[in-house]
């Protein structure tokens, strides 16, 4: 049996916090579509301060591609920044508005 790390497909879980004009413009739906296309699991939710949080799990290369999609955003959005932080082991998943 091949270990995930040996195959270059280790599973990671990352939290992306996106600022800018992101709520109300289809941002969470874009995040879900991009994540599903990359076979990632997780979800997205609007934060009370106007940012969007995306937590995703999957191979590192797929998470990197999701990061690129999040930095671009949908047509009506304006992404000012994407802060990436690994999720600590045992951190509970947020109560997502949109799951993928």
C-alpha positions as CSV (number, residue, x, y, z in Angstrom):
1,X,0.0,0.0,0.0
2,X,1.3,3.5,-0.9
3,X,1.2,6.1,1.8
4,X,-0.5,9.4,0.8
5,X,2.6,11.3,1.6
6,X,4.8,9.0,-0.6
7,X,2.5,9.5,-3.5
8,X,2.6,13.3,-3.2
9,X,-1.1,13.4,-2.5
10,X,-1.1,14.2,1.3
11,X,-4.4,15.6,2.5
12,X,-4.4,19.0,4.1
13,X,-7.1,21.2,5.5
14,X,-6.8,25.0,5.0
15,X,-8.8,28.0,6.1
16,X,-9.0,30.9,3.6
17,X,-10.4,34.3,4.8
18,X,-11.2,36.5,2.0
19,X,-11.7,40.3,2.3
20,X,-13.1,42.8,-0.2
21,X,-16.5,43.0,-1.9
22,X,-17.3,39.4,-1.4
23,X,-20.7,38.9,0.3
24,X,-23.8,39.1,-1.9
25,X,-22.0,38.7,-5.2
26,X,-22.0,34.9,-5.7
27,X,-18.6,34.4,-4.0
28,X,-19.6,31.4,-1.8
29,X,-21.2,29.7,-4.9
30,X,-18.0,30.3,-6.9
31,X,-15.9,28.8,-4.0
32,X,-18.1,25.7,-3.9
33,X,-18.0,25.2,-7.7
34,X,-14.2,25.5,-7.8
35,X,-13.8,23.2,-4.8
36,X,-16.1,20.6,-6.2
37,X,-14.3,20.7,-9.6
38,X,-11.0,20.0,-7.6
39,X,-12.6,17.2,-5.5
40,X,-12.2,19.1,-2.3
41,X,-14.5,18.9,0.7
42,X,-15.4,21.7,3.1
43,X,-17.6,24.8,2.9
44,X,-17.9,28.6,2.8
45,X,-19.6,31.1,5.0
46,X,-20.1,34.8,5.3
47,X,-18.5,36.3,8.4
48,X,-20.2,39.0,10.4
49,X,-17.5,41.5,9.5
50,X,-18.1,41.2,5.7
51,X,-15.4,38.7,4.9
52,X,-15.9,35.2,3.6
53,X,-14.3,32.1,5.2
54,X,-13.6,29.0,3.2
55,X,-12.4,25.8,4.8
56,X,-11.3,23.1,2.4
57,X,-9.7,19.7,2.6
58,X,-7.8,17.8,0.0
59,X,-4.5,17.4,-1.8
60,X,-2.1,20.4,-1.5
61,X,-2.0,21.0,-5.2
62,X,-5.8,21.2,-5.4
63,X,-5.8,23.7,-2.4
64,X,-3.3,25.8,-4.2
65,X,-5.6,25.9,-7.3
66,X,-8.6,26.8,-5.1
67,X,-6.5,29.7,-3.6
68,X,-6.1,31.0,-7.1
69,X,-9.8,30.9,-7.8
70,X,-10.6,32.6,-4.5
71,X,-8.1,35.4,-5.3
72,X,-9.9,36.0,-8.6
73,X,-13.5,35.7,-7.3
74,X,-16.6,36.0,-9.4
75,X,-17.2,38.9,-11.9
76,X,-19.0,41.2,-9.5
77,X,-16.6,40.7,-6.6
78,X,-13.5,42.7,-5.6
79,X,-11.0,40.6,-3.7
80,X,-8.7,42.7,-1.5
81,X,-6.9,39.8,0.1
82,X,-6.9,36.1,0.9
83,X,-5.3,35.1,4.2
84,X,-4.4,31.4,4.4
85,X,-4.0,29.6,7.6
86,X,-3.7,25.8,8.3
87,X,-6.5,24.4,10.4
88,X,-5.1,22.9,13.6
89,X,-5.8,19.3,14.3
90,X,-9.1,19.0,16.2
91,X,-10.4,22.4,15.2
92,X,-14.1,22.1,14.6
93,X,-15.4,22.9,11.1
94,X,-17.5,26.1,11.0
95,X,-21.2,25.9,10.5
96,X,-21.1,26.4,6.7
97,X,-23.6,28.5,4.7
98,X,-22.5,26.5,1.6
99,X,-21.0,23.0,1.8
100,X,-19.0,21.3,-0.9
